[in-house]
Amino acid sequence: MKPLRICLVSKEYPPEGRGGIAKYVHLLAHGLAEEGHDVTVIAGPAGKEGRTRPSPSSSHAPQLFRVAHRRLPLPPPIRHKARGIWNLLERSWAVDREIARLERSQGPFDVVEMPNWGAEGLCYAFRQRAPLVIRLSTPLAQVSFLKEGRSDRLGLRLACFLEALPARRAACIIANSKFIAQYCSELYLMPNVEPVVIPHGIPVPESLPAASITREESVTVLFVGRLEQRKGIDRLLHAIPQVVREAPCCRFVIAGDDIGEAPQGKSYRDYFESFASPEARKATVFCGHVGEETLSQLYADCDVFVAPSLSESFGLTYLEAMAHAKPVIAFRTGGVPEVVVNEETGILAKMEDPNGLARALIELAVNEGKRQEIGKRGYQRARAKFSIRRMVEETVFCFRNLSENLEG
């Protein structure tokens, strides 16, 4: 069957980008390329200069172009008044122009895919040359509500409206979970649209990873994610003193960027030290951002993985922990129950229960047999349902249907 010529767009892309969108686009791009498809990735600039540069190409690697914004000539007062909106429009314009340039130099694409986040597809959506696919992640309105407790600011409402437009004009919408498919269909006012649900996939070892060697006096609990309120880091930090008091064997490793959202403008490390007991402070390590190699080792070395996000469209970190055969503790919210099965591959605490997170951590800390069994089932679920091959196959099937319908 003829290979497809595919364009994937994501402002964030490794190694500069570290978020969930950057990670799944990177995995998808390389998975598609390894299957023989011609894949081009358009990402945000690397470094300050932001020049367009193709990545070194090979027969099984996507071609990467990093593109800076196309700055609009606006008077400073106007630009300052709506800086976020102008940045959104300039990014969308730059992406559309780069796609057009590549079409002229390399030929047309069969499909163009972009995330809903940031409305990068806005300009292209109004002059599509190839079918536009929007892949859904947590929308701006939900992120703002979780961070600020509101989503009614005028500028935010306009940004959310612009984010919805590409989805409304897309030839196809892909969602990583049933939850986010329904949520965005309602948010974007698309009641008659049925997104295609394709869960994310990650590399999963062919054989069950060896269990971490746990000394009786030490059980390591790992958190991975940005240190921000919507990721539930404050709830975890407040649970740690209780857990350490009732299960002194627990040690906590906190890995992720601290973006300065703790109360009183503190870092979350300083915030934690302002209320935690000496025992809890001694049992907790803040690693900051870590590279992929270090992160993989942290997963391998931990005994329990915890990420009490207030909402997730999917949650790649849960899947990464499961691929390492680690039991997962999270809140029963958003798309998380579609990844983590309660009491089978992890424990899903109720967000409304202030002590539920601590109880779940203590339960697994003191029960090694349960940790091992849940971790094993998590690995089996990750391998059966969330492999890269499955994500790529379902994506290609979706893309081919679009191309065939267009030709028909």
C-alpha positions in Angstrom: 0.0 0.0 0.0 1.3 3.5 -0.9 3.0 5.3 2.0 1.3 8.4 3.2 2.8 11.9 3.2 2.0 13.2 6.7 2.5 16.6 8.4 2.4 16.7 12.2 2.4 20.1 13.9 3.3 20.7 17.6 4.8 23.9 19.0 6.6 21.8 21.7 8.8 18.9 20.5 11.7 17.1 22.2 14.3 18.0 23.3 13.0 21.6 23.8 9.4 20.5 24.5 8.7 18.2 27.5 5.0 18.2 27.9 2.5 15.5 27.0 1.8 16.8 23.6 5.5 17.0 22.7 5.9 13.4 23.9 3.0 11.8 22.0 3.8 13.7 18.8 7.4 12.5 19.0 6.4 8.9 19.6 3.7 9.1 16.8 6.1 10.7 14.3 8.8 8.1 14.8 6.3 5.3 14.8 4.7 6.4 11.5 8.2 6.9 10.0 9.3 3.4 11.0 6.2 2.0 9.2 7.5 3.6 6.0 5.4 6.8 5.8 6.9 10.1 4.8 6.6 12.2 8.0 7.3 15.9 8.5 7.1 17.6 11.9 6.7 21.4 12.2 7.7 22.5 15.7 8.5 25.7 17.6 11.9 27.3 17.4 15.0 25.8 19.1 16.9 28.6 20.8 16.5 32.3 20.4 17.1 32.6 16.7 14.2 30.3 15.7 15.5 29.6 12.2 13.8 26.9 10.1 16.1 24.0 10.0 15.5 20.4 8.8 16.6 17.7 11.0 19.1 15.1 9.8 17.0 12.6 7.8 17.2 8.9 7.4 15.0 6.3 5.9 13.2 5.7 9.2 13.1 9.2 10.8 10.7 12.1 10.5 11.9 15.3 8.9 11.8 18.1 11.5 11.5 21.8 10.9 11.5 24.4 13.7 9.7 27.6 12.9 9.6 30.9 14.7 6.5 33.1 14.9 5.8 35.5 12.0 5.6 38.7 13.9 2.8 41.1 13.1 3.8 44.8 12.8 1.7 46.1 15.7 2.1 49.2 17.8 3.4 48.4 21.3 0.2 49.4 23.1 -1.9 47.2 21.0 0.5 44.2 21.3 0.8 44.6 25.0 -3.0 44.8 25.4 -3.6 41.3 23.9 -0.2 39.7 23.8 -1.5 36.2 24.2 -4.0 36.5 21.3 -1.3 38.0 19.0 1.1 35.2 19.8 -1.5 32.7 19.0 -2.3 34.3 15.7 1.4 34.7 14.8 2.1 31.1 15.5 -0.8 29.9 13.5 0.2 32.1 10.6 3.8 30.9 10.7 2.7 27.2 10.7 0.4 27.8 7.7 3.2 29.5 5.7 5.6 26.8 6.5 3.2 24.1 5.4 2.7 26.1 2.1 6.5 26.3 1.6 7.0 22.6 2.1 4.1 21.9 -0.3 5.8 24.0 -3.0 9.2 22.4 -2.4 8.3 18.8 -1.6 4.8 18.2 -2.9 1.4 18.1 -1.3 0.6 16.3 2.0 -2.0 13.6 2.3 -3.0 14.7 5.7 -2.1 17.5 8.2 -2.5 16.9 12.0 -2.3 19.4 14.8 -3.3 19.5 18.5 -6.2 21.6 19.6 -4.0 23.3 22.2 -2.9 26.8 21.2 -5.0 26.9 18.0 -2.0 26.3 15.8 -4.4 25.1 13.0 -6.4 28.3 12.9 -5.0 29.8 9.7 -4.7 26.4 7.9 -8.3 25.5 8.8 -9.6 28.3 6.6 -7.5 27.2 3.6 -7.0 23.5 3.8 -5.1 21.9 1.0 -5.0 18.4 2.6 -7.5 17.1 5.2 -7.0 18.7 8.6 -7.0 16.4 11.6 -7.2 17.9 15.1 -6.0 15.6 18.0 -7.6 16.6 21.3 -5.8 17.2 24.6 -6.8 19.1 27.7 -8.3 22.4 26.3 -7.3 25.8 27.4 -10.6 26.5 29.2 -10.2 23.5 31.5 -6.6 24.3 32.3 -7.5 27.9 33.2 -10.4 26.7 35.3 -8.2 24.3 37.2 -5.5 27.0 37.7 -7.7 30.0 38.4 -11.1 28.7 39.4 -12.6 30.6 36.5 -12.7 30.7 32.7 -14.7 33.8 32.0 -12.0 36.5 31.4 -12.6 38.2 28.0 -9.1 37.5 26.6 -9.4 33.8 27.7 -12.8 33.5 26.2 -11.5 34.8 22.9 -8.5 32.4 23.0 -10.9 29.5 23.7 -13.1 30.6 20.8 -10.1 30.6 18.5 -9.0 27.2 19.8 -12.4 25.8 18.9 -12.5 27.1 15.3 -10.0 24.6 13.8 -11.8 21.7 15.5 -15.1 22.8 14.0 -13.6 23.0 10.5 -11.4 19.8 10.8 -12.0 16.9 8.4 -11.5 14.5 11.4 -11.0 14.8 15.2 -9.0 12.3 17.2 -9.3 12.0 20.9 -7.1 10.1 23.3 -10.0 9.2 25.6 -13.7 9.0 25.6 -13.8 11.6 28.3 -12.0 14.3 26.3 -14.0 13.4 23.2 -17.2 14.2 25.0 -15.8 17.2 26.9 -14.5 19.0 23.9 -17.5 18.1 21.7 -19.6 20.0 24.3 -17.1 22.8 24.9 -16.5 23.5 21.2 -20.3 23.3 20.5 -20.0 20.3 18.2 -22.9 18.0 19.4 -23.1 16.1 16.2 -19.4 15.4 15.8 -18.1 12.0 17.0 -14.3 12.1 17.5 -12.3 8.9 16.7 -10.9 7.6 20.0 -7.3 6.5 19.6 -5.5 6.1 23.0 -1.8 7.1 23.2 0.8 4.4 22.9 4.3 4.2 24.4 7.2 1.7 24.1 6.4 -1.3 26.3 9.1 -3.9 27.0 8.5 -7.4 25.5 9.1 -9.0 28.8 7.9 -8.1 32.3 10.5 -5.7 33.9 12.3 -7.1 36.9 10.8 -6.0 40.2 12.8 -3.2 42.0 14.8 -4.5 44.9 13.1 -3.1 48.0 14.7 -3.1 51.3 12.3 -3.6 54.2 13.0 -0.2 55.6 12.5 1.7 52.3 9.6 2.0 49.8 10.1 4.6 47.1 7.1 6.6 45.9 7.7 8.6 42.6 5.8 11.6 41.3 6.4 12.9 37.8 4.9 16.0 36.4 5.0 19.8 36.4 4.8 21.2 40.0 1.5 23.0 39.6 -1.9 22.9 41.3 -3.7 21.2 38.5 -1.3 18.3 38.7 -2.3 17.9 42.4 1.2 18.4 43.7 -0.1 20.4 46.7 -2.4 17.5 47.7 0.4 15.1 47.5 2.7 17.3 49.6 0.1 17.7 52.3 -0.4 13.9 52.4 3.3 13.1 52.8 3.6 13.9 56.5 0.7 11.5 57.4 2.1 8.8 55.2 5.6 9.0 56.7 4.1 9.0 60.2 2.1 5.8 59.6 4.5 4.2 57.1 8.0 5.3 58.1 9.4 3.1 55.3 8.2 5.6 52.6 10.6 7.8 50.6 9.2 10.3 48.1 10.9 11.4 44.9 9.4 14.5 43.2 10.5 14.9 39.6 9.4 17.9 37.4 9.7 21.6 36.7 8.5 23.9 39.5 6.6 26.7 37.7 6.2 28.9 40.8 2.6 28.4 41.6 2.9 27.5 45.3 1.2 29.9 47.8 2.9 33.1 48.6 4.9 32.8 45.4 7.1 30.1 46.9 8.6 27.2 45.2 6.8 24.0 46.1 9.9 22.8 47.8 9.9 25.8 50.1 6.2 25.6 50.6 6.5 21.9 51.6 9.3 22.8 54.1 7.1 25.5 55.6 4.6 22.9 57.1 6.1 19.4 56.8 7.5 17.6 59.8 11.3 17.0 60.0 10.7 13.3 59.2 8.7 14.2 56.1 11.3 16.7 54.9 14.0 14.1 55.4 12.0 11.5 53.4 11.3 13.7 50.4 13.6 14.6 47.5 12.9 17.3 44.8 14.7 16.4 41.6 13.5 19.2 39.3 13.4 18.4 35.6 15.2 15.2 34.7 16.2 13.9 31.3 14.6 10.8 29.6 17.4 8.4 30.7 17.2 9.6 34.3 13.4 9.5 34.2 13.4 5.9 33.0 15.8 4.9 35.8 13.5 6.7 38.4 10.5 4.6 37.1 12.6 1.4 37.3 13.8 2.2 40.8 10.5 3.2 42.4 8.0 0.9 44.1 4.8 3.0 43.7 3.9 5.8 41.2 1.6 8.6 42.2 0.2 11.5 40.2 -3.0 13.0 41.8 -3.9 15.3 38.9 -7.2 17.2 39.3 -8.0 16.3 35.7 -6.3 14.5 32.8 -7.4 14.0 29.2 -5.3 10.8 29.3 -2.2 10.8 31.4 1.0 9.5 29.7 2.9 9.3 33.0 0.5 6.6 34.3 1.1 4.6 31.2 4.9 5.0 31.6 4.7 3.7 35.2 2.5 0.7 34.1 5.1 -0.1 31.3 7.6 -0.4 34.1 5.3 -2.7 36.1 4.6 -0.1 38.8 1.3 0.3 40.7 -0.3 3.7 40.1 -2.1 5.9 42.5 -4.3 8.7 41.1 -7.6 10.5 41.4 -10.7 9.1 39.7 -11.1 12.0 37.3 -11.1 12.9 33.6 -9.7 10.2 31.3 -7.7 8.5 34.1 -10.1 5.6 34.7 -9.7 4.7 31.0 -6.0 4.1 31.6 -5.8 3.0 35.2 -8.3 0.3 36.4 -9.1 0.7 40.1 -7.8 -2.1 42.3 -6.5 -3.9 39.2 -3.6 -1.7 37.8 -3.7 0.9 40.6 -5.8 2.7 43.2 -8.0 5.6 42.2 -8.8 7.7 45.2 -11.7 10.1 45.4 -10.7 13.7 45.0 -13.4 14.8 47.4 -11.9 12.6 50.2 -9.1 14.6 51.9 -7.5 11.5 53.4 -8.1 9.1 50.5 -4.7 9.8 48.8 -2.8 9.2 52.0 -4.7 6.0 52.7 -4.0 4.6 49.3 -0.2 5.4 49.6 -0.1 3.7 53.0 -2.0 0.7 51.8 0.5 0.0 49.0 3.5 1.0 51.1 2.9 -1.8 53.7 1.8 -4.5 51.2 4.6 -5.6 49.0 2.6 -8.5 47.5 -0.2 -6.2 46.4 2.3 -3.8 44.9 3.9 -6.6 42.8 0.6 -8.0 41.6 -0.9 -4.6 40.6 2.3 -3.7 38.9 2.3 -6.9 36.9 -1.3 -6.4 35.8 -0.5 -2.8 34.8 2.3 -4.0 32.6 0.0 -6.5 30.9 -2.6 -3.9 30.3 -0.1 -1.4 28.9 1.3 -4.1 26.5 -2.1 -5.2 25.4 -3.9 -1.9 24.9 -1.4 1.0 24.8 1.5 0.0 22.5 3.0 2.4 19.9 2.1 -0.1 17.1 -1.5 0.0 18.0 -1.6 3.8 18.1 0.2 4.0 14.7 -2.1 1.4 13.1 -5.3 3.1 14.2 -3.9 6.5 13.2 -3.0 5.3 9.7 -6.4 3.6 9.3 -8.0 7.0 10.1 -5.7 8.9 7.8 -6.3 6.5 4.9 -10.0 6.8 5.2 -9.7 10.6 4.9 -7.6 10.3 1.8 -9.9 7.8 0.2 -13.0 9.9 1.0 -11.3 12.9 -0.5 -10.3 11.0 -3.7 -13.8 9.6 -3.9 
